[in-house]
């Protein structure tokens, strides 16, 4: 593509074309002006007394006139700068030659006014000139900030995206339309105007959009939703218009808006003063553009968000974002496929099993798995290994889940003993209960910001449903640490704070969301949190049940937590000797894993309902 020439005013040629004629005109005026001789004021007084002066013009600072008998070859015009008359008399008595200070010329006065303006103008031009007309520049504030990639500038293809086979199948239809739009109109159908990719962070939504552009071989406009909104009202709407204009000019093309929730949040007209005029104007313009463009024009709008529940309903109606494609966390097979992509540049030991790595990483997204492979390679590099081993992956998982080991955080002997018995309480309860994830490692080495120890459990398979008994078992394992402290120490510690919070959250979900309390019945009292947002996605909502019901909910939650605590305590009472013995072993070794845990699990008395 030929480089676009700069505007004439930016090149500086127009300024030279204006300035040079002014200089020439000024010089010609100086040459054609009549000759004038400047004389001292004392000489003027002498000539005046001699009667040699005529046609005087007395100004505020100068006197001009004509000499009656000017010497041959000398100008007959003269000028002199005025001096105070009283001072002139005194100086004349002393016969001193004196003259007034000359007034500055018009050029000097003009230069004095123009020089600062020229200086600051030049400074402005140098510092901001290159940005004045570019994207984001002051003269182009309404221009779209989208990054534009040419047909050959997007190297990503569908083969570079793994673990989201269903999403890829949905998007292949978009690629087919962009390659052959005429075929889709044969029976009167048209491709969806907009495709919304929804899913948790790190699952590959942006990568999928780039793969669509790469496969279709069309221009790709990529922009974040936050880049539309600026301080000045109306700028976002102007950028939306400019984006769609550019896309139509380069059709077929793909427009990709990342983080759509920052632009398309639901409008709320019920709260006076609570709206954002700029965001609403920008959203309204986007809605208008999506209504206005022809589906057969070859422009497809892709967008991505991990918060679809807060989007404005007008965006999601038929005719705008017609299709929503879920890009969820990969299952076990998907994790294996993703690992195959990321290990291509990593040297692995021959016995490393990707199936085993996938089994130990349930819930990991594609970004998490990429980070896992990189961390494992870094660990192998630090120990000067020739290849990355399975143990490197184990340590990398531990580092990602639990945090970095803090060997310099020294605990007092009493604290270490409390932490060791606390973690063994978790482990023994988990080993005694049926249908509980297997304990993989126990450690009392401080990790991360606040963890003084941890008990790592890994599921053997992906789980999508859990029964009441399984949830109660999970709560019982969480309460195992507090139960161990209660049995063996005179006072409990603050180490169970996170366990109590998680157990209470499970109990609350069982009561208010899953209808698992016999007293309250099969009723839901609180909406389900978005599975895309995790723990931080609950929006505030007013309570819609009575005080009596609230008291019953509190009692049910407390009853479930107390039941879990009683079960954990009963299990540890039956295994008190093993708890003390294994805690001493953990204090000596600092961490237990593998065969040592298998031996320990064989000694634990299994729990049966009614034992306690």
FENRA-V645457 format. One record per helix or strand of 3 or more residues. SS is the DSSP state (helix for helix, strand for strand). FROM is the first residue (numbers start at 1). TO is the last residue. If there is no record, write none. Layout:
ss:from:to
SS:FROM:TO
SS:FROM:TO
//
This chain:
ss:from:to
helix:8:11
helix:13:32
helix:41:49
strand:53:58
strand:62:67
strand:77:81
helix:85:93
helix:106:132
helix:138:140
strand:147:149
helix:158:160
helix:165:179
helix:181:184
strand:194:198
helix:205:216
strand:219:224
helix:225:227
helix:235:249
strand:253:258
helix:261:264
helix:277:292
helix:295:297
strand:299:305
helix:308:310
helix:313:316
strand:321:326
helix:332:342
helix:354:359
helix:366:382
helix:390:402
helix:413:432
strand:438:443
strand:454:458
helix:468:478
helix:480:488
helix:494:512
helix:534:537
helix:547:574
helix:576:589
strand:591:593
helix:595:603
//
